């Protein structure tokens, strides 16, 4: 195996996918995170609330791998409502800075017709570099 599954302590098991995969070289690939909690429940049915939770989920996975926010190198956003995203730019910026500070990795945004979880309003995947994995961390 060339990668280690990263799953924050206390989170419900992932549904058929890994939350994060840490490669031997320290690259952390984070599967799409949506706005649900560690218990896989939506605490918010609002775009901004879900965005904040998705970003917090990404930070939790990065930290579980031994990294920090500044190790995030890429974010890819998938949103289902471009108009809502555009109309709420001030709130988007406020929440982004609250969770990620003034760290701005490479980003892309795609508008999609829908997401696998019907109640999800957006999904964000990420890549981070947390440094080479210790030799005893991977089989």
C-alpha positions in Angstrom: 0.0 0.0 0.0 1.4 3.4 -0.9 -1.1 5.6 1.0 -2.7 5.7 4.4 -6.4 6.4 5.1 -6.8 9.5 7.2 -10.1 9.6 9.2 -10.4 12.1 12.1 -11.0 10.5 15.4 -14.7 10.4 16.4 -16.1 10.7 12.9 -18.7 8.3 11.7 -17.3 5.8 9.1 -17.0 7.2 5.6 -19.6 5.9 3.1 -17.7 4.0 0.5 -14.8 6.4 0.2 -11.9 7.7 2.2 -11.9 11.2 3.8 -8.2 11.5 3.2 -5.4 9.5 1.7 -1.8 10.4 2.8 0.8 9.4 0.2 4.4 8.5 1.2 5.7 11.8 -0.1 3.3 13.7 2.3 0.7 14.7 -0.2 -2.7 14.5 1.4 -5.7 14.0 -1.0 -9.0 14.9 0.6 -12.2 13.6 -0.9 -15.1 16.0 -1.4 -16.4 17.3 1.9 -19.9 18.5 2.3 -21.7 20.4 5.0 -22.3 17.6 7.4 -20.9 17.0 10.9 -18.7 14.2 12.1 -22.0 12.3 12.7 -22.9 12.7 9.0 -25.8 15.0 9.8 -26.5 18.4 8.2 -26.5 21.1 10.9 -27.4 23.7 8.3 -29.5 23.7 5.2 -28.1 27.1 4.3 -25.2 27.6 1.7 -23.0 29.6 4.1 -23.5 27.1 7.0 -22.7 24.2 4.8 -19.7 25.9 3.3 -18.3 26.6 6.8 -18.8 23.0 7.9 -17.2 21.6 4.7 -14.1 23.9 5.2 -14.0 22.8 8.9 -14.1 19.2 7.8 -11.1 19.7 5.5 -9.2 21.4 8.3 -10.0 18.4 10.6 -8.6 15.9 8.1 -5.5 18.0 7.5 -4.9 18.2 11.2 -5.5 14.4 11.6 -2.7 13.9 9.1 -0.4 16.1 11.2 -0.7 19.2 9.1 -2.2 22.7 9.5 -4.3 25.1 7.4 -1.2 26.5 5.7 -0.4 23.1 4.3 -3.5 23.1 2.1 -2.3 23.6 -1.5 -5.5 23.3 -3.6 -9.3 23.5 -3.1 -11.8 22.5 -5.8 -15.4 23.7 -5.1 -18.5 22.2 -6.6 -21.6 24.4 -6.2 -25.1 23.7 -7.4 -26.3 27.4 -7.3 -24.0 29.8 -9.0 -26.4 32.7 -8.3 -26.5 32.1 -4.6 -22.7 31.8 -4.4 -22.3 35.1 -6.3 -24.9 36.9 -4.2 -23.3 35.9 -0.9 -19.7 36.8 -1.7 -19.3 39.0 1.4 -20.5 36.1 3.7 -18.4 33.6 1.7 -15.3 35.7 2.3 -16.1 36.2 6.0 -16.5 32.5 6.6 -13.5 31.6 4.5 -11.2 33.9 6.6 -12.8 32.6 9.9 -11.9 29.0 9.0 -8.8 29.3 6.8 -7.5 32.7 7.7 -5.6 34.6 5.0 -4.3 31.4 3.4 -5.3 31.2 -0.3 -4.3 28.0 -2.0 -4.9 27.4 -5.7 -8.7 27.1 -6.3 -11.2 26.1 -8.9 -14.9 26.3 -8.8 -17.3 24.2 -10.9 -21.1 24.6 -11.1 -22.7 21.2 -11.1 -26.3 20.0 -11.7 -26.3 18.1 -8.4 -24.4 16.2 -5.7 -24.7 12.7 -4.5 -26.2 13.8 -1.1 -29.5 15.5 -2.0 -29.3 18.0 0.9 -25.7 19.1 0.0 -25.5 22.6 -1.5 -21.8 22.4 -2.2 -18.8 20.0 -2.0 -15.2 20.9 -1.6 -12.2 18.6 -2.2 -8.6 19.5 -1.2 -5.0 18.6 -1.6 -2.4 19.4 1.1 1.3 18.7 1.6 2.0 17.7 5.2 5.6 16.6 4.7 6.9 13.1 4.1 5.0 10.4 6.0 7.1 8.7 8.7 8.4 5.4 7.4 6.5 3.5 10.1 3.2 5.3 9.2 2.6 3.4 6.0 2.6 -0.4 5.4 
